[in-house]
Structures are given as structure tokens and as C-alpha cells.
């Protein structure tokens, strides 16, 4: 698909929102703080994902970052500053982790695929963010780590997304050692889909998103929802559920059109229904 010039960005102190054709491009924009997930950035991401989920014109999402790091996880300076609260920071900590967990689940629940374009270090909740995305394209210079164990704060919430992406022993090694995995290792264990030359990750992620955008939006939404739902089921239950999904999908206009186009050897005309 030919590249499409991005629409003007929506101004935000911590998150840039752009449109590249049918693709929403979200850029973490706290480079001086290594794009740490501050309370404000979590709020901006939540708002952006909410808007995207209700916009049928958006067919896929690319999440990237400004500066040399993708995301350093939670903002430890912001968290530490709240230890002087009357409750030692408990209420603020609960709010931050609840908001973060909800945002990560929004990515999974979004009808559009979300692709991470990882330019540098993705650590702790930053690694969780990559694992929560449906797909990930990494720069050869990217690294992935859950280093909370090094500071006495085990990466328990990143563990949820990580353990649903990679085999248990790979997840446990990252969680227990805190050591960073280079991009090639992240590819080997299944944390990312592709590794590209440094500086090419955004373009590669956009190209992948644009390719997905040529498919039926209705089929993509049905399939993404079903994929995550069946992962939590037993094998027999998963087959019963998936079969019912296939039947409902067959009754959609896009499935009727897609099959007719295939049989007639012509391009399909998707309606998104």
C-alpha cells in the first residue's frame, strides 16, 4: 500500500495523536523521562484508546515513542513523591495501577489491532505495554526487561501480559533476573513479531498496519475478540465457542462479499459489517 501523509498531530504534552490514512499513530512523548507512564500519560492513553475504539474509520493503531527509549515503565519519581501523603501513597498507588491495568486491557479489547513500534528500551510496565499489543515490531537496538526485582519491586502486573505472550520459563527468567533481553532474543521467545534496522521500526509498523487495514474491519474485530476469549478456555470449550463465532461471522455482509469475490476472482468491497 502506498504511504499516506500523516494528518496534523493533536497537541498534547505527553502523547501525540496522528492519523496516517486509516491508521491511528500514538506517540509516547515524554523523552526526557524515557516515556515513563505518569498519571497524566496513562490518562491520555486511556482517552485516546476510548476515542479510537468508537471510530470505525480507524482500521489499526501503531504505538511508538519519542526519543531513545520506548517506555521505562511507571514514573518512579512521581510515585515516590506521594510517599509523603497521609496514607504513605497507598491511594495514589492503587489509582495508578488500576488505571494502568485498565488501559492495558483496553488495548486487548480494542476492535482494531494495535502494533507496538519499539525503538529502544521497554522496561517493566513498558515491556508490559509491548506484550499487551497485538503485534510488535522492534528496532535491532531495542531491549526488553522486567527489572523490578533489582529495586525490590517485583514486576507483578507486567508479569500478567508477559506470561500470556511467552512460555512460562522465558517469562520467569526475565522476571527473576531483571536482565534485559535484546531484540533478537525477544523475537526468538515470541515477544515481538519482527526485528528491523534501527530507525525503521515506525515505518515497518505502519506498513504492517496498512496491510491489515486492507482486510475486512468486521472480520478483524470478530477475530481479535475471539482470539483472546478462547485463550482462557479449555480445548473443548474453545472449539464450541470458535465454531459459534464462525457461524455468526459467516452471516456478516463482509463474509458474504469476501467469499463471493474469491469465487468470482475479483477484489472484495468491504463494508465493515
N, C-alpha and C positions, 0 to 999 in steps of 0.2 A: 504494500500500500504506500502511496506517495506521502511524504511528510507533510504535515499541516502546520502552518504557523500558529503559535500559541496566542490565545486571546489575552488581553491585558490582565495582569495579576490583580487579585483582590488584596488590598492593603491590610496587613496585619503585622504586629510587632514580632510575633513568634511563629507564624505559619503563613506561607504564601499559597494562594489558591489560583490555579490557572486552568484554562481549557485548551487542549490540543485536539481540535476536531471533536470527536465523541469521547475523548479521554479526559478525565479529571486528573490533574497533576498537583499533588500536595507536597510542599517542600518544607521540612522542618527548618526553622530559620532562627536558631539560637547558636550560631557557630562559635561564639566566644565561650559558651557554656557547653560546648560539644553536643549541642542539641538535646540536653537533658530534659526529661519530661517534667517540667514545672507544672504547678497547678494551672497556670494560665495556658500552657501549651496543651495540656490534657483537655481543657475546656474548649479550646479552638478545634482540636481534632474531633471531639465529640460533636460539635456544631457542624463541622464540615461533613462528617460522615452521615449525620442525620439528613442534611440537605441533599447529599448525593444519593442516598437511598431512595428518596422520593422523586428523583429526576430521571425519567425514562430516557431522556436524550443522552445521558451519560452511560456508556457501554462498558467501561473499565476504569480502574483507578491505578495510578502509579504514585507511589510514596517514596520520595527521595529526601535528600538533606543537603543543606548548605554547609560548606567548609570541609575540613579534613576528616571529620568523624560523622558517622551516620547517627548514632544516638548513644549517649553514655549512661542511659538508664534514668532512674529518678534523680532529681536535683537534691543532692545530699546537703548542700549549703542551705537551701530553703527548708528542708526537713529539720536540720539541726537548729536553725533559728527559732523553731517552735518549741524547743525543749524548755524554754522559759515560761511557757503557758502554765496556767494553774494546774492542769492535768498532766504536765510533762510532755504535752504534744499529742497525747493519745487521740483526741477527737480529730485533729488535723491529719494525723497519720491514717486513721480509719477512712476519712473522706478521700484522701489522695489514693489509697489503694483500692477503695471501692470504685472511684471514678476511673482509675486505670484499668481495673478488671472489666468494667462495663464497656470501656472503649475498645479493648481487645476483642471482646465478644461481639461488638458491633461490626468489626471487620469481618468476622466469620459469618455473621448473619446478613451482611450486605448482599443484595441480589447481584451486584456486579463483582467480578473478580478484582482482587487487589494485589498488585505486584510491587514488591519492595525493590528499589534500586539502591543497592548498598555500596556506598562509596568509600567507607573506611571502617573504623571500629564500631561494632554493635555489641554493647556490653549490658549485662543484667537485663533491665526492662527493655533495652534497645534490642537485645537478642530475642527477647520475648516478642517484640514488635515484628521482627522479621519472621519468626516462627508462626505468628498469628496470621500473616498474609498468606494468600492462597498460593502465590508463586514468589520466587525471589531470584533476582539477577545480581550477582556480586562482582565488584571490581576485583582484579587479581590482588589488589592491595588491601582488600577488606579482611577483617578478623572478627571472630565471634567468641564471646566469653560470658560466663556467669560467675563473676569473681567475688560475689558477696561473701563467700566463705573466708576470703582474705581479710575482711573487716568485721567478722563476727556477725554477719547478717546473711544467712543462707538464702539463696535466690529461690524462695519457695513459690512465689507467683510466676516468675519466668519459667520455673520447672513445669507448670501446667501446660503451657504451649509447647515448650521444648520436647517434653516426653510424648507429645502427640505428633511430633514431626520425625523423630529419630528413634532408633532402637534403645531400649532401656539402658544398656551398658554404655552406649555412647553418651546418652544424656547424663548418666551418673558420673561419668568421668569428667565431663565439663563442670558439673555441679560440685563435685567433691574436690577437684584440684584447683578450680578457678583459673586454669591456664587457658590462654587464647588459642583458638583453632584458626589456622589460615584458611583462605578461601577454598583452596584445593581440598582440604580436609572437610570443610563444610559441604562441599559438593559430594564428596565420597560418602558421607554419612546421611545425605539426603536433606540437609537443612536448607540448601539452595538448589536451584534448578540449573543455573548456568553461571560460568565464570568468564568474564570478558576483560580485555585490556583496561587498565586504569584510565578513567575518564570517559569510557564508552558505556558505562552501566545505565545511565539515564536513557540514552538513545536506544540501547538494546531493550530496555524495559518498555519504552514507548512503542517500539516496533512489535514486540510481543503483544502488547495491549491492543494495538491497531489490528493485528491479525485476529485476535479473539473477537474484536468488535465487528468483524465481517460475519460472524455466526449469529444465529437467532438469539436475541436477548431473552426471549421466553424460555428457550431450551437451556441456556446458560444458568438462568435463575433457578429453574427447577433442578437442574443437575447439581449445582453448588449446594443448595439446601439439602438435597438427598444424600450427597456425599458425606457431609458432616453428621447427618442424622444416623445413617446406617453404621458409621464407625463405632457408635456406642451400643449397638445391638448384638445379640447372638447371631450366629450364621443363619439359622432357620428364620429368625425374625427379620433379619436384614433382607433375605430373599423375598419374603412375603411383602415387606414394605416397598422394596425396589420394584417389584412386579406391579404393585398398585400404582406407583409413581409412573411407570412406563405406560400403563393404560391411560391415566389422566393426560400424560404428555401426548400420547397418540391422538387424543381428541382436540388438542390445540390447533389453531389455524396454521401456525408455523410448521408443525409436523406434517399436516396435510399438504401444505405447499412444498415443503422440502422434499418429501417423498415423490410428489408429482413432478417436481423439477428434475430430480435424479432420474426418474424413469423416462422423462422426455429429453434428457440430456441438455438441459438449459439451466442458466443461473437462477437460483431461488430469489423471490421477492419477499423479504421478511416483513412482518407487521409488528412483531414484538408481542404477539398474542397466541 
